[in-house]
Amino acid sequence: MKKTQNNQIILTYQEEIKNKIKTFPELKDLIYGQDYHEEDLITIGNYLKAEKETSFGYQLILKKKPYIQIVYKETEKSVFYRFQNKLQKIHTLFNQSLDFLNLKQINIEILKRKIVQKYWNDFESEQTKPSLYLYGDFNTGKTFFFKLIMKYFLKEKQDFLFLFLPDLPRQFKPGWFDEELNHKMDCLRNIPYLFLDDLGAENLTVYFRDDIFYSLLNARQEKGLITFISSNLNPQQLLEHLKINNDNNQTMKAFRIINKLKKMCQFYNLDLTHNNLNQFPKGVLK
């Protein structure tokens, strides 16, 4: 008698699952005896009862091929949070903090200047993604424009690093190289998109200029990686800054960096209403 009752309960449960399958959007096309069988009903029942998204960032998926089974798939939200954590760790390595909320609120309407609109339109449409040297006076929108590009990378889950350049020389001292500093150099040379904000405001040393800054520019150019640089200095002013002093050897090394930037970057002057490439000092490659 008890066995008969148990059998009846099982049959009733199986019929309930079959009926739910017929009305469930994801499963209604399944055919009993062809796509699933009696032994699959418990698995399907568990899937129908379970929450679609778990508390730990995974979604339940019912796979129908090669057989019925429940698998866990990471949700888009979880993937995005994991990406954010990865970016934050990269920035923490350089004692920088990335404000994701601020990035999400950046709007292209902030930037009305024609000289950056074409670059942005080409960039967004993937027609071209060259490195960029953006210069101009204070409060001309250089950092805002970089944040707009970072917002794009954040949405596309592309690795990037944004550094306030004046903070960087203090992290690299002659003879201080250890595993952490090697890790930093590796990151600077290999991160897909590197933003260097406020070049020219740093306390420049010969060591940082030649062994760190030029080295990372050279490595990134060779690998075809994109670098975004902002500065208050036009090319002539940057040359004077990079010289450190008027020694001929220092001047040559400063020209070397300017020439490297000229090869790598498009130059935009935010103080003007049009792109101006005629401010390069004499001796810079055309």
Secondary structure as GFF3:
##gff-version 3
##sequence-region A 1 286
A	DSSP	alpha_helix	2	23	.	.	.	ID=ss1
A	DSSP	three_ten_helix	38	40	.	.	.	ID=ss2
A	DSSP	alpha_helix	41	49	.	.	.	ID=ss3
A	DSSP	beta_strand	58	63	.	.	.	ID=ss4
A	DSSP	beta_strand	69	74	.	.	.	ID=ss5
A	DSSP	alpha_helix	76	93	.	.	.	ID=ss6
A	DSSP	alpha_helix	100	105	.	.	.	ID=ss7
A	DSSP	three_ten_helix	108	110	.	.	.	ID=ss8
A	DSSP	alpha_helix	114	124	.	.	.	ID=ss9
A	DSSP	beta_strand	131	135	.	.	.	ID=ss10
A	DSSP	alpha_helix	142	156	.	.	.	ID=ss11
A	DSSP	beta_strand	160	164	.	.	.	ID=ss12
A	DSSP	three_ten_helix	165	167	.	.	.	ID=ss13
A	DSSP	three_ten_helix	169	171	.	.	.	ID=ss14
A	DSSP	alpha_helix	179	190	.	.	.	ID=ss15
A	DSSP	beta_strand	193	199	.	.	.	ID=ss16
A	DSSP	alpha_helix	206	207	.	.	.	ID=ss17
A	DSSP	pi_helix	208	213	.	.	.	ID=ss18
A	DSSP	alpha_helix	214	223	.	.	.	ID=ss19
A	DSSP	beta_strand	226	231	.	.	.	ID=ss20
A	DSSP	alpha_helix	235	243	.	.	.	ID=ss21
A	DSSP	alpha_helix	248	264	.	.	.	ID=ss22
A	DSSP	beta_strand	265	269	.	.	.	ID=ss23
###
